[in-house]
Amino acid sequence: MTNIVLEGKRGIVVASQARVVEEGRELAWAEPFVRRAPDVKWLIGNYVQASTETASRPNSNGHIFPLADLRDAVQDIPNRPLNYLHIPNRRIGCFTAAEFVWPMGEPSAEAAGVEEPPIIEVLAAFWSYYDEGLWPSIEMAHRDGRLWFSMEAVPESLTCMAESCGKSFTYDGPGSLTYCAHLQRPRSQKTLHKPRFTGGALIVPPVRPGWVNANIKEVTQLLEQDLQLTDRLYKEVAAESPQLETTEIENIVTILLHAGG
């Protein structure tokens, strides 16, 4: 499962497909955190992939999240709010647990090398008591592969990974005059230190084209702000969910661009 990443003015937005926790399905690490209740539904999905000294995994924006930093950051994910479509104050639940999942199985000794670094997987509770009418659309989106998590992180600092540079800077958004020339370039490789995860959103493609809180003119202006970025996000969402219709892909891209500010 691939993460789709956007670096916005307010932080790093990470999007990946989410899935509904179904009765009787093996939950591995998440099982102890799931409490069966009629007014709580459960969702699970990827959050972010780590990098190690022996296996660097920069994402599509060139971001590298060190495993050592994520070991601390993962502890702050539980109890962060889950909202709907990044709509302010439309809180529909919270993240309840987070854990590292090793795609190739956890190595017996990290010193021996890691071929595939771990991914942070998250568990979230949806409070159906407060928004019961929303659940059928979430279930339908899940069945059709149209259900997404979109999370935001704000790093404390970043280090340029360009050869012969290696300078570190206090994080000041996607682009800053305080950064070196390498970091002024789009998708330059950089290590993000001590990320603070602030929560996230559940994305369900709206029934009607266009973002639910924007008119057609606003949506058009948003998509045209950076045509290269819009095109990249469109291709990544389409590759991750080939079953989506064009308007549904545009909806997800619009929501991600809005979330990034």
C-alpha positions as a printed NumPy array, in Angstrom:
array([[  0.   ,   0.   ,   0.   ],
       [  1.592,   3.288,  -1.147],
       [  1.565,   6.599,   0.699],
       [  0.675,   9.701,  -1.325],
       [  2.44 ,  12.742,   0.078],
       [  1.915,  16.487,  -0.219],
       [  4.032,  19.112,   1.518],
       [  1.786,  22.063,   2.322],
       [  2.125,  25.318,   4.23 ],
       [  0.707,  23.78 ,   7.408],
       [  2.728,  20.572,   7.341],
       [  3.188,  17.224,   5.608],
       [ -0.04 ,  15.579,   4.402],
       [  0.165,  11.781,   4.03 ],
       [ -2.671,   9.886,   2.354],
       [ -3.215,   6.132,   2.038],
       [ -6.127,   3.794,   1.664],
       [ -8.072,   2.875,   4.793],
       [-10.228,  -0.163,   5.422],
       [-13.093,  -1.061,   7.72 ],
       [-12.382,  -3.588,  10.46 ],
       [-14.809,  -6.435,   9.783],
       [-16.134,  -8.91 ,  12.332],
       [-14.072, -12.07 ,  12.568],
       [-11.099, -10.743,  10.597],
       [ -7.633, -11.267,  12.069],
       [ -6.372,  -7.931,  13.361],
       [ -2.885,  -8.947,  14.522],
       [ -1.468,  -6.139,  16.693],
       [ -4.717,  -4.091,  16.749],
       [ -6.974,  -6.765,  18.28 ],
       [ -6.398,  -5.761,  21.958],
       [ -7.408,  -2.158,  21.199],
       [-10.728,  -2.962,  19.527],
       [-13.67 ,  -2.838,  21.926],
       [-16.863,  -4.082,  20.35 ],
       [-19.66 ,  -1.554,  20.853],
       [-22.78 ,  -0.78 ,  18.809],
       [-21.959,   2.928,  18.545],
       [-18.272,   2.583,  17.561],
       [-16.941,   1.407,  14.196],
       [-13.282,   0.663,  13.546],
       [-10.956,   1.633,  10.695],
       [ -7.366,   0.612,  10.014],
       [ -4.741,   1.73 ,   7.521],
       [ -1.149,   2.793,   6.841],
       [  0.245,   6.028,   8.247],
       [  3.858,   6.468,   7.1  ],
       [  6.877,   4.345,   6.185],
       [ 10.127,   4.577,   8.111],
       [ 13.693,   4.624,   6.808],
       [ 16.757,   2.999,   8.351],
       [ 20.497,   3.395,   7.811],
       [ 20.523,   0.274,   5.66 ],
       [ 17.27 ,   0.941,   3.788],
       [ 16.285,   4.501,   2.954],
       [ 12.749,   4.914,   1.646],
       [ 12.184,   8.527,   0.508],
       [  8.573,   9.105,  -0.501],
       [  7.428,  10.829,  -3.694],
       [  8.183,  14.252,  -2.193],
       [ 11.682,  13.219,  -1.163],
       [ 10.842,  12.993,   2.549],
       [ 12.747,  10.522,   4.711],
       [ 11.337,   9.631,   8.146],
       [ 14.054,   8.038,  10.335],
       [ 12.922,   4.981,  12.242],
       [ 14.575,   6.296,  15.424],
       [ 12.425,   9.465,  15.335],
       [  9.246,   7.566,  14.475],
       [  9.721,   5.332,  17.526],
       [  9.03 ,   8.426,  19.644],
       [  6.433,  10.003,  17.345],
       [  4.276,   6.856,  17.143],
       [  3.461,   7.223,  20.828],
       [  1.71 ,  10.554,  20.181],
       [ -0.692,   9.283,  17.497],
       [ -3.296,   7.681,  19.836],
       [ -6.047,  10.091,  20.922],
       [ -5.434,  12.482,  18.019],
       [ -8.682,  13.601,  16.316],
       [-10.137,  12.07 ,  13.151],
       [-12.201,  14.522,  11.113],
       [-14.233,  14.271,   7.93 ],
       [-12.722,  15.587,   4.668],
       [-10.494,  18.021,   6.601],
       [-13.583,  20.072,   7.448],
       [-12.791,  22.159,  10.575],
       [-14.658,  20.967,  13.685],
       [-16.244,  18.032,  11.811],
       [-14.7  ,  15.494,  14.174],
       [-16.055,  11.994,  13.671],
       [-13.694,   9.934,  15.839],
       [-10.102,   9.567,  16.946],
       [ -7.013,   7.479,  16.388],
       [ -6.787,   4.949,  19.192],
       [ -3.598,   2.982,  18.517],
       [ -0.551,   2.859,  16.273],
       [  2.08 ,   0.198,  15.72 ],
       [  5.03 ,  -0.646,  13.485],
       [  4.327,  -3.365,  10.919],
       [  7.292,  -5.02 ,   9.223],
       [  6.392,  -5.973,   5.607],
       [  9.065,  -8.699,   5.541],
       [  8.755,  -9.678,   9.198],
       [ 10.652,  -8.   ,  12.025],
       [ 14.392,  -8.698,  11.769],
       [ 16.012, -10.644,  14.567],
       [ 18.774,  -8.055,  14.813],
       [ 18.588,  -4.589,  13.269],
       [ 22.376,  -4.463,  13.122],
       [ 22.263,  -7.205,  10.512],
       [ 20.454,  -4.888,   8.093],
       [ 16.857,  -4.285,   7.072],
       [ 15.707,  -4.905,   3.521],
       [ 12.243,  -3.394,   3.952],
       [ 11.705,  -0.824,   6.738],
       [  8.563,  -0.906,   8.861],
       [  5.365,   1.029,   8.254],
       [  3.326,   2.68 ,  10.977],
       [ -0.215,   1.32 ,  10.826],
       [ -3.016,   3.089,  12.7  ],
       [ -6.35 ,   2.098,  14.193],
       [ -9.158,   4.664,  14.396],
       [-12.575,   4.696,  16.054],
       [-15.541,   6.205,  14.216],
       [-18.213,   7.511,  16.604],
       [-21.357,   6.375,  14.811],
       [-23.586,   7.593,  17.656],
       [-22.926,  11.216,  16.646],
       [-22.974,  10.761,  12.868],
       [-24.757,   7.479,  12.162],
       [-25.965,   8.599,   8.74 ],
       [-22.38 ,   8.813,   7.51 ],
       [-21.509,   5.16 ,   8.074],
       [-23.275,   3.662,   4.992],
       [-21.217,   5.892,   2.681],
       [-18.021,   4.892,   4.541],
       [-18.853,   1.194,   4.151],
       [-19.624,   1.653,   0.462],
       [-16.37 ,   3.559,  -0.097],
       [-14.484,   0.754,   1.663],
       [-16.063,  -1.961,  -0.495],
       [-15.192,  -0.017,  -3.644],
       [-11.622,   0.8  ,  -2.554],
       [-12.481,   4.487,  -2.249],
       [-11.81 ,   4.999,   1.467],
       [ -8.717,   6.995,   2.47 ],
       [ -6.911,   8.295,   5.53 ],
       [ -5.208,  11.687,   5.211],
       [ -2.855,  12.585,   8.039],
       [ -0.731,  15.62 ,   8.833],
       [  2.707,  15.881,  10.414],
       [  4.866,  18.85 ,  11.366],
       [  8.589,  18.047,  11.748],
       [ 10.845,  19.877,  14.187],
       [ 13.715,  20.195,  11.695],
       [ 14.973,  18.854,   8.386],
       [ 18.334,  17.907,   6.884],
       [ 19.264,  18.296,   3.23 ],
       [ 20.34 ,  14.959,   1.761],
       [ 22.033,  16.418,  -1.318],
       [ 25.576,  15.143,  -1.782],
       [ 28.196,  17.401,  -0.123],
       [ 25.511,  19.411,   1.717],
       [ 23.936,  17.749,   4.773],
       [ 22.909,  21.042,   6.395],
       [ 20.064,  21.047,   8.938],
       [ 17.383,  23.696,   9.424],
       [ 14.443,  24.41 ,  11.697],
       [ 11.292,  23.462,   9.763],
       [  9.729,  26.539,   8.157],
       [  7.226,  25.107,   5.7  ],
       [  7.748,  23.56 ,   2.253],
       [ 10.009,  26.375,   1.091],
       [ 11.932,  28.973,   3.06 ],
       [ 14.743,  31.446,   2.471],
       [ 16.358,  29.979,   5.572],
       [ 16.948,  26.695,   3.699],
       [ 19.853,  25.849,   1.404],
       [ 19.493,  26.096,  -2.39 ],
       [ 18.943,  22.331,  -2.729],
       [ 15.831,  22.429,  -0.518],
       [ 14.314,  25.189,  -2.646],
       [ 13.865,  22.626,  -5.412],
       [ 10.618,  20.584,  -5.571],
       [ 10.893,  17.032,  -4.187],
       [ 14.509,  17.414,  -3.095],
       [ 15.506,  14.624,  -0.725],
       [ 15.385,  15.628,   2.926],
       [ 15.269,  13.909,   6.293],
       [ 12.426,  15.072,   8.551],
       [ 13.367,  14.957,  12.223],
       [ 11.023,  14.499,  15.183],
       [  7.688,  14.744,  13.318],
       [  4.65 ,  15.67 ,  15.379],
       [  1.513,  13.962,  14.081],
       [ -1.516,  16.176,  14.663],
       [ -4.34 ,  13.876,  13.584],
       [ -6.004,  13.315,  10.269],
       [ -9.071,  13.026,   8.109],
       [-11.214,  10.319,   6.59 ],
       [-11.719,  10.895,   2.876],
       [-14.829,   9.524,   1.193],
       [-15.29 ,  10.77 ,  -2.376],
       [-18.386,  13.031,  -2.341],
       [-21.364,  11.92 ,  -4.402],
       [-21.3  ,  15.154,  -6.401],
       [-18.193,  16.405,  -8.229],
       [-16.19 ,  19.066,  -6.449],
       [-15.116,  19.481,  -2.864],
       [-18.093,  19.756,  -0.498],
       [-17.035,  23.14 ,   0.901],
       [-15.967,  24.858,  -2.302],
       [-17.707,  26.187,  -5.375],
       [-16.523,  25.447,  -8.919],
       [-14.425,  28.629,  -9.213],
       [-12.585,  27.921,  -5.948],
       [-11.903,  24.318,  -6.963],
       [-10.539,  25.428, -10.351],
       [ -8.221,  27.99 ,  -8.746],
       [ -6.955,  25.387,  -6.284],
       [ -6.182,  22.829,  -8.983],
       [ -4.423,  25.43 , -11.141],
       [ -2.119,  26.747,  -8.376],
       [  0.551,  24.182,  -9.271],
       [ -0.295,  22.163, -12.349],
       [  2.784,  19.941, -11.985],
       [  1.86 ,  19.06 ,  -8.396],
       [ -1.79 ,  18.499,  -9.331],
       [ -0.765,  16.208, -12.194],
       [  1.548,  14.183,  -9.915],
       [ -1.125,  13.739,  -7.243],
       [ -3.704,  12.785,  -9.872],
       [ -1.408,  10.083, -11.307],
       [ -0.525,   8.711,  -7.858],
       [ -4.165,   8.476,  -6.726],
       [ -5.148,   6.886, -10.049],
       [ -2.327,   4.334,  -9.755],
       [ -3.24 ,   3.482,  -6.157],
       [ -6.978,   3.154,  -6.912],
       [ -7.467,   2.391, -10.61 ],
       [-11.157,   1.704, -10.012],
       [-11.883,   5.388,  -9.279],
       [-13.749,   7.55 , -11.751],
       [-12.11 ,  10.766, -13.009],
       [-14.338,  12.999, -10.883],
       [-13.59 ,  10.918,  -7.766],
       [ -9.84 ,  11.238,  -8.331],
       [-10.241,  14.988,  -8.794],
       [-12.207,  15.15 ,  -5.533],
       [ -9.442,  13.4  ,  -3.581],
       [ -6.73 ,  15.577,  -5.156],
       [ -8.73 ,  18.709,  -4.318],
       [ -9.153,  17.667,  -0.679],
       [ -5.423,  16.899,  -0.367],
       [ -4.473,  20.259,  -1.873],
       [ -6.857,  22.024,   0.495],
       [ -5.46 ,  20.131,   3.483],
       [ -1.934,  21.167,   2.537],
       [ -2.926,  24.812,   2.461]])
